[in-house]
Amino acid sequence: MTLIEKILAAHCDKKTLNPGQFINVRVDMVLSNDITAPIAIREFNKIGVKRVFDPSKVVMVPDHFTPNKDIAAAEQAKMVREFAREQKINYFEIGKMGIEHVILPESGLVLPGDVVIGADSHTCTYGALGAFATGMGSTDIAAAMATGEVWMKVPPTLKFIYHGKLGKWVGGKDLILYTIGDIGVDGALYSAMEFHGKAIDEMDMDGRFTMANMAIEAGGKAGIFKVDRKTLDYIMLRQKRDYNIYEPDADASYIKVIEYDVSTIEPQVSCPHLPSNTKPVSQLDNVKIDQSVIGSCTNGRLDDLRLAASVLKGKDVNSHVRCIVIPGSQQIYLDALKEGLIETFIRAGAVVSTPTCGPCLGGHMGILAAGEKCISTTNRNFVGRMGSTKSEVYLANPAVAAASAVAGYIVSPEEI
Amino acid sequence: MLKGKVFKYGENVDTDAIIPARYLNVSEPCELAKHCMEDIDLEFVSKVNSGDIIVATSNFGCGSSREHAPIAIKASGVSCVIAKSFARIFFRNSINIGLPLLECGDAVDNTNNGDILEVDLSDGRIKNLNTGKEFTAETYPDFMSELISAGGLIEYTKKKLEKE
């Protein structure tokens, strides 16, 4: 069995599983946020049970339109807060809050071998920890909050092997953008993606979170990594409960094995308006930008901020560019402060925001006007994603976003 | 039997196009319906009538997990969506809330914007009344048919909990 099949089988007490099979699995964590929880709560109340199945396994994070951007958003956040208090579930108030997919791993709420479902498509991020994690809608979350179970169709698994050594400015973001560019936005539709290879073994956890995070951008149900020394080091100080480590069988059956030599891959940029519309950064010719966003559940972790700061140190953000840096959690904000990264950003002329999903989905904190272009470390560049339907979003890694903020146009960090 | 006018779209229609995030500070179906498809088709809301049908090519509903997307479509009066393929989360969400989806490449290829379709959900038959051509959509797996006939996931869950 593949890694995903092993985890799912253990959560429905079956010895073997085959792709296409319908199963009912027990869940270890059920997540929702300030946008998706209100519908989940409404549907939960229709079921007729009074309490969630296990408060320690339910979490709500207000992160999309928070700190509350307007009155309607405040009403939604209030509804979530009241439900969370009444049900005594895990909840992160402003001040403790971070972007959900940054804060759940950081706080030890998700661990290897878990089955995690979340009413947010980027729930797949936790595959970096060797967990089966997938996004669903609010009604699925409501039913799981009531029963502790969810129905699932066992996905077939695609195996990706990344050979070779990564170039200087190339990281997890570039590998996943390159992969999506190769297989397309539905290249992994209904499937799980299992990531292997020397480049993955050498990649730190923050890069793996970035890759797993964008599995959904290829249509994937999950993106998953094997647990290794780096995973164990990451969870050592965070775990508060037991967990299980699963390994794919040597004779596991994959629908396809796709191999890449990463040594020839340069930093990638996804051009408007699909994540699969990728090009090497050197092929972008004088694309002037108005804004650079560095943050999000994709690239708002400490390694990402370190990378951006290493490019911005001693330089000035171009006078025609608004550079917005958003640490993914309060802990990352503090760590970045201690390391002097925040001072580097501010001295360079960037603004540093409190943790929020904010501009990534066109919520607040950096909305684009018609005709404006933004380079962003976020995950989607659909029409109107960050504001006006006549604006454009280019996706890239934090070093490219920082370098472009300095140059005023999209450029490789090598060039500045 | 469903019958309605076709609104036809291309591939990879994402959930930001179906309901832009700037309207997600509310979750009431009738409020969401006011902005359905707004970013790719400004006229949809004024032209759609109860019973109309959305037809699209591949990967309809990709992107965010927002259930607001099928809710907006359903609340705008659309009776079903026919596509070559659907994004996974959108598919689940639609089944869970009772918005019928049909996968049928032939019907998509042989339908134009504005055509009138007749759809029989019980056997997946789709008839284009403009051309007279008939098509049959993929049937649902047994488990999903059970969910649909129960009236969606919440009703299904209620019944399941009552049995226990």
Interface residues (C-beta under 8 A of the other chain):
Chain A: F22 I35 T36 P38 I39 R42 E43 K46 I47 G48 V49 H64 F65 K69 D70 A72 A73 Q76 G118 A119 D120 S121 T123 G135 M136 G137 S138 T139 D140 A142 A143 A146 T147 W151 K153 V185 D186 L189 Y190 G219 K221 L274 L361 G362 G363 R380 F382 V383 G384 R385 T389
Chain B: N12 D14 D16 A17 P20 A21 R22 L24 N25 V26 S27 D39 I40 S58 N59 C62 G63 S64 S65 R66 E67 H68 P70 I71 S85 A87 R88 I89 R92 N93 N96 I97 P141 F143 L147 G152 L153 I154 Y156 T157 K158 K160 L161
